[in-house]
């Protein structure tokens, strides 16, 4: 994904969402790893909890595990401070 595509968003001419939800039932961590390793998802966006201090710079244990196991692109997003 190019920098201009990352900066584009709603209201930008030609913008359209490329998000397609994938719904499943079971342990989330295992399902996300399985879907990534099977090639069913091109990228994964993970939410993380906001922390203060040094912990704020490191992903949590679930996000860290997923970032390690996923062969596809993955991005973590933190809530605003």
N, CA and C atoms as a LAMMPS dump frame, in Angstrom:
ITEM: TIMESTEP
0
ITEM: NUMBER OF ATOMS
243
ITEM: BOX BOUNDS ff ff ff
-5.0000000000000000e+02 5.0000000000000000e+02
-5.0000000000000000e+02 5.0000000000000000e+02
-5.0000000000000000e+02 5.0000000000000000e+02
ITEM: ATOMS id mol type element x y z
1 1 1 N 0.852 -1.164 0
2 1 2 C 0 0 0
3 1 3 C 0.899 1.229 0
4 2 1 N 0.629 2.154 -0.894
5 2 2 C 1.457 3.355 -1.003
6 2 3 C 1.12 4.354 0.095
7 3 1 N 2.022 5.322 0.303
8 3 2 C 1.808 6.359 1.312
9 3 3 C 0.553 7.158 0.998
10 4 1 N 0.302 7.454 -0.281
11 4 2 C -0.897 8.217 -0.637
12 4 3 C -2.168 7.425 -0.355
13 5 1 N -2.115 6.099 -0.537
14 5 2 C -3.276 5.271 -0.211
15 5 3 C -3.521 5.244 1.292
16 6 1 N -2.433 5.247 2.087
17 6 2 C -2.577 5.263 3.533
18 6 3 C -3.175 6.574 4.017
19 7 1 N -2.828 7.69 3.348
20 7 2 C -3.311 9.004 3.756
21 7 3 C -4.717 9.289 3.245
22 8 1 N -5.136 8.583 2.2
23 8 2 C -6.479 8.794 1.66
24 8 3 C -7.51 8.262 2.643
25 9 1 N -8.644 8.857 2.654
26 9 2 C -9.695 8.41 3.55
27 9 3 C -11.033 8.915 3.071
28 10 1 N -12.083 8.702 3.853
29 10 2 C -13.406 9.176 3.468
30 10 3 C -13.363 10.649 3.098
31 11 1 N -14.002 10.991 2.014
32 11 2 C -14.008 12.37 1.533
33 11 3 C -12.939 12.626 0.492
34 12 1 N -11.967 11.714 0.343
35 12 2 C -10.938 11.84 -0.673
36 12 3 C -11.504 11.297 -1.979
37 13 1 N -11.373 12.054 -3.089
38 13 2 C -11.906 11.551 -4.365
39 13 3 C -11.356 10.171 -4.708
40 14 1 N -12.239 9.274 -5.095
41 14 2 C -11.854 7.931 -5.482
42 14 3 C -11.655 6.966 -4.319
43 15 1 N -11.83 7.449 -3.082
44 15 2 C -11.622 6.581 -1.927
45 15 3 C -12.754 5.589 -1.804
46 16 1 N -12.431 4.39 -1.437
47 16 2 C -13.45 3.387 -1.126
48 16 3 C -12.865 2.413 -0.113
49 17 1 N -13.701 1.918 0.703
50 17 2 C -13.268 1.005 1.751
51 17 3 C -12.934 -0.347 1.157
52 18 1 N -11.867 -0.944 1.641
53 18 2 C -11.487 -2.286 1.217
54 18 3 C -11.552 -3.253 2.384
55 19 1 N -12.322 -2.91 3.374
56 19 2 C -12.435 -3.751 4.56
57 19 3 C -13.565 -4.752 4.373
58 20 1 N -13.266 -5.998 4.606
59 20 2 C -14.288 -7.04 4.55
60 20 3 C -14.195 -7.83 5.847
61 21 1 N -15.23 -7.771 6.674
62 21 2 C -15.16 -8.5 7.938
63 21 3 C -15.139 -10.007 7.718
64 22 1 N -14.417 -10.676 8.566
65 22 2 C -14.357 -12.131 8.553
66 22 3 C -14.828 -12.587 9.923
67 23 1 N -15.989 -13.21 9.966
68 23 2 C -16.578 -13.618 11.238
69 23 3 C -16.351 -15.103 11.469
70 24 1 N -15.967 -15.435 12.681
71 24 2 C -15.725 -16.827 13.047
72 24 3 C -16.009 -16.981 14.532
73 25 1 N -16.039 -18.185 15.013
74 25 2 C -16.325 -18.445 16.419
75 25 3 C -15.238 -19.342 16.99
76 26 1 N -14.659 -18.928 18.107
77 26 2 C -13.624 -19.714 18.755
78 26 3 C -12.58 -18.811 19.37
79 27 1 N -11.44 -19.37 19.776
80 27 2 C -10.38 -18.572 20.386
81 27 3 C -9.767 -17.618 19.352
82 28 1 N -9.911 -16.328 19.585
83 28 2 C -9.524 -15.31 18.594
84 28 3 C -8.068 -15.424 18.169
85 29 1 N -7.17 -15.583 19.118
86 29 2 C -5.746 -15.625 18.797
87 29 3 C -5.432 -16.756 17.821
88 30 1 N -5.952 -17.938 18.081
89 30 2 C -5.701 -19.097 17.216
90 30 3 C -6.367 -18.919 15.854
91 31 1 N -7.604 -18.404 15.844
92 31 2 C -8.319 -18.214 14.577
93 31 3 C -7.622 -17.2 13.683
94 32 1 N -7.16 -16.093 14.273
95 32 2 C -6.492 -15.062 13.475
96 32 3 C -5.195 -15.619 12.89
97 33 1 N -4.418 -16.347 13.686
98 33 2 C -3.183 -16.974 13.18
99 33 3 C -3.492 -17.972 12.061
100 34 1 N -4.498 -18.804 12.282
101 34 2 C -4.868 -19.797 11.265
102 34 3 C -5.291 -19.132 9.96
103 35 1 N -6.131 -18.082 10.05
104 35 2 C -6.594 -17.387 8.845
105 35 3 C -5.43 -16.716 8.114
106 36 1 N -4.514 -16.121 8.866
107 36 2 C -3.345 -15.484 8.251
108 36 3 C -2.435 -16.496 7.58
109 37 1 N -2.166 -17.601 8.263
110 37 2 C -1.269 -18.617 7.712
111 37 3 C -1.888 -19.349 6.527
112 38 1 N -3.217 -19.43 6.477
113 38 2 C -3.896 -20.096 5.362
114 38 3 C -4.068 -19.153 4.168
115 39 1 N -3.702 -17.886 4.331
116 39 2 C -3.807 -16.936 3.222
117 39 3 C -5.207 -16.39 3.009
118 40 1 N -6.082 -16.526 3.998
119 40 2 C -7.454 -16.03 3.851
120 40 3 C -7.576 -14.527 4.077
121 41 1 N -6.538 -13.913 4.631
122 41 2 C -6.569 -12.466 4.877
123 41 3 C -5.274 -11.836 4.361
124 42 1 N -5.369 -10.708 3.636
125 42 2 C -4.161 -10.057 3.133
126 42 3 C -3.458 -9.215 4.194
127 43 1 N -4.204 -8.74 5.191
128 43 2 C -3.621 -7.951 6.278
129 43 3 C -4.545 -7.985 7.469
130 44 1 N -3.978 -7.728 8.647
131 44 2 C -4.731 -7.747 9.892
132 44 3 C -4.465 -6.434 10.622
133 45 1 N -5.519 -5.825 11.143
134 45 2 C -5.395 -4.629 11.966
135 45 3 C -5.818 -5.02 13.377
136 46 1 N -4.925 -4.789 14.342
137 46 2 C -5.155 -5.181 15.73
138 46 3 C -5.281 -3.954 16.608
139 47 1 N -6.256 -3.943 17.468
140 47 2 C -6.354 -2.892 18.468
141 47 3 C -5.567 -3.297 19.698
142 48 1 N -4.873 -2.327 20.31
143 48 2 C -4.162 -2.586 21.557
144 48 3 C -4.625 -1.586 22.597
145 49 1 N -4.456 -1.923 23.842
146 49 2 C -4.838 -1.012 24.917
147 49 3 C -3.765 0.031 25.119
148 50 1 N -4.182 1.239 25.441
149 50 2 C -3.217 2.291 25.734
150 50 3 C -2.609 2.079 27.106
151 51 1 N -1.322 2.186 27.209
152 51 2 C -0.608 2.057 28.477
153 51 3 C 0.289 3.277 28.631
154 52 1 N 0.723 3.526 29.837
155 52 2 C 1.637 4.64 30.054
156 52 3 C 3.046 4.111 30.285
157 53 1 N 4.02 4.973 30.164
158 53 2 C 5.405 4.591 30.401
159 53 3 C 5.928 3.654 29.338
160 54 1 N 6.897 2.832 29.713
161 54 2 C 7.529 1.905 28.773
162 54 3 C 6.524 0.932 28.186
163 55 1 N 5.55 0.502 28.98
164 55 2 C 4.548 -0.455 28.486
165 55 3 C 3.752 0.124 27.331
166 56 1 N 3.665 1.448 27.22
167 56 2 C 2.942 2.087 26.125
168 56 3 C 3.618 1.914 24.777
169 57 1 N 4.901 1.544 24.788
170 57 2 C 5.633 1.375 23.531
171 57 3 C 5.66 -0.069 23.05
172 58 1 N 5.223 -0.986 23.88
173 58 2 C 5.28 -2.401 23.547
174 58 3 C 3.874 -2.968 23.374
175 59 1 N 3.669 -3.805 22.36
176 59 2 C 2.343 -4.421 22.225
177 59 3 C 2.106 -5.428 23.339
178 60 1 N 0.842 -5.703 23.624
179 60 2 C 0.49 -6.693 24.632
180 60 3 C 0.849 -8.092 24.17
181 61 1 N 0.664 -9.068 25.043
182 61 2 C 1.091 -10.431 24.741
183 61 3 C 0.328 -11.034 23.563
184 62 1 N -0.971 -10.745 23.449
185 62 2 C -1.745 -11.295 22.326
186 62 3 C -1.281 -10.657 21.018
187 63 1 N -1.164 -9.331 20.983
188 63 2 C -0.708 -8.649 19.767
189 63 3 C 0.702 -9.101 19.398
190 64 1 N 1.584 -9.249 20.382
191 64 2 C 2.959 -9.68 20.125
192 64 3 C 2.961 -11.082 19.508
193 65 1 N 2.133 -11.981 20.046
194 65 2 C 2.044 -13.341 19.489
195 65 3 C 1.541 -13.299 18.045
196 66 1 N 0.489 -12.503 17.801
197 66 2 C -0.075 -12.434 16.455
198 66 3 C 0.912 -11.829 15.465
199 67 1 N 1.623 -10.782 15.865
200 67 2 C 2.607 -10.175 14.975
201 67 3 C 3.701 -11.183 14.613
202 68 1 N 4.02 -12.072 15.544
203 68 2 C 5.049 -13.087 15.284
204 68 3 C 4.544 -14.222 14.399
205 69 1 N 3.275 -14.597 14.514
206 69 2 C 2.778 -15.769 13.793
207 69 3 C 2.206 -15.434 12.411
208 70 1 N 1.827 -14.171 12.178
209 70 2 C 1.176 -13.822 10.917
210 70 3 C 2.185 -13.618 9.79
211 71 1 N 1.994 -14.311 8.654
212 71 2 C 2.874 -14.098 7.508
213 71 3 C 2.429 -12.896 6.664
214 72 1 N 1.227 -12.393 6.924
215 72 2 C 0.702 -11.262 6.148
216 72 3 C 1.013 -9.951 6.861
217 73 1 N 0.691 -8.831 6.216
218 73 2 C 0.869 -7.527 6.827
219 73 3 C 0.003 -7.42 8.071
220 74 1 N 0.517 -6.791 9.114
221 74 2 C -0.25 -6.587 10.332
222 74 3 C 0.094 -5.199 10.9
223 75 1 N -0.903 -4.553 11.47
224 75 2 C -0.717 -3.226 12.028
225 75 3 C -1.441 -3.169 13.366
226 76 1 N -0.808 -2.536 14.36
227 76 2 C -1.475 -2.335 15.639
228 76 3 C -1.891 -0.88 15.761
229 77 1 N -3.036 -0.675 16.369
230 77 2 C -3.581 0.677 16.57
231 77 3 C -3.905 0.834 18.044
232 78 1 N -3.455 1.948 18.6
233 78 2 C -3.706 2.263 20.014
234 78 3 C -4.772 3.349 20.099
235 79 1 N -5.518 3.369 21.191
236 79 2 C -6.501 4.453 21.373
237 79 3 C -5.748 5.785 21.585
238 80 1 N -6.405 6.899 21.272
239 80 2 C -5.724 8.185 21.495
240 80 3 C -5.407 8.39 22.968
241 81 1 N -4.318 9.072 23.215
242 81 2 C -3.895 9.318 24.604
243 81 3 C -4.794 10.311 25.29
